[in-house]
Amino acid sequence: MEKKQIKVLGPGCSRCKKTFAVVEKVVVSNGVDADLVKVDDIEEIMRYNIMSTPAVVVDGKVVLKGKVPSESEIRQVLGIS
């Protein structure tokens, strides 16, 4: 499986930090080969054309936005059963 590029977009609010923690936990506990990055630069966030944060981007595609996802939602978007 190819290495995934995962970005958590958000200005650094508590919901954004929680989202990063959930994604990080799923990646680590499932042994996902991924580069996980926290993006808090507003200009870069705006390039994804999202209106609400936090958002999760996998391989350049926005897969979740506007809420803190559950671990099962993250596993689903990463294709982990």
C-alpha positions in Angstrom: 0.0 0.0 0.0 1.3 3.5 -0.9 2.1 5.9 1.9 -0.8 8.2 2.6 -0.6 12.0 3.0 -2.9 13.1 5.8 -3.5 16.7 6.8 -5.6 18.0 9.6 -6.6 21.6 8.8 -7.5 24.0 11.5 -6.3 27.2 13.2 -5.3 25.5 16.4 -8.6 25.4 18.3 -9.4 22.7 20.8 -11.6 20.8 18.2 -8.7 20.9 15.7 -6.3 19.5 18.3 -8.8 16.7 19.2 -9.2 15.9 15.6 -5.4 15.6 15.1 -5.2 13.4 18.2 -8.0 11.1 16.9 -6.3 10.8 13.5 -2.9 10.2 15.0 -4.3 7.5 17.3 -5.9 5.6 14.4 -2.8 5.9 12.3 -0.4 4.7 15.0 -2.7 1.9 16.4 -3.4 0.5 13.0 0.1 0.8 11.6 -0.9 3.0 8.7 2.0 4.2 6.6 1.3 7.9 6.5 2.7 11.4 6.8 0.5 13.2 9.2 0.7 17.0 9.2 -1.2 19.7 11.2 -1.9 22.7 9.0 -2.7 25.9 10.8 -1.8 28.4 8.0 -5.0 30.1 7.1 -3.9 30.7 3.5 -3.2 27.0 3.0 -6.5 26.0 4.7 -8.4 28.4 2.3 -6.8 26.6 -0.7 -9.0 23.6 0.2 -12.2 25.7 -0.1 -13.6 24.7 3.2 -15.8 26.9 5.4 -15.6 25.1 8.7 -12.7 23.5 10.5 -11.5 21.1 11.6 -11.0 19.2 8.3 -9.2 16.1 7.3 -7.5 15.8 3.9 -6.3 12.4 2.7 -4.0 12.4 -0.4 -5.2 15.9 -1.4 -8.9 15.2 -1.0 -11.1 16.7 1.8 -12.7 13.7 3.4 -14.2 15.2 6.6 -14.9 18.8 7.7 -16.7 20.8 10.4 -16.6 18.3 13.3 -14.3 16.2 15.4 -14.5 12.7 13.8 -14.8 9.5 15.7 -12.1 6.8 15.4 -14.4 4.7 13.3 -15.0 7.6 10.9 -11.2 8.0 10.4 -10.8 4.2 9.9 -13.5 4.3 7.3 -12.0 7.1 5.3 -8.6 5.4 5.5 -10.0 2.2 4.3 -9.3 0.3 7.5 -12.0 -2.3 8.5 
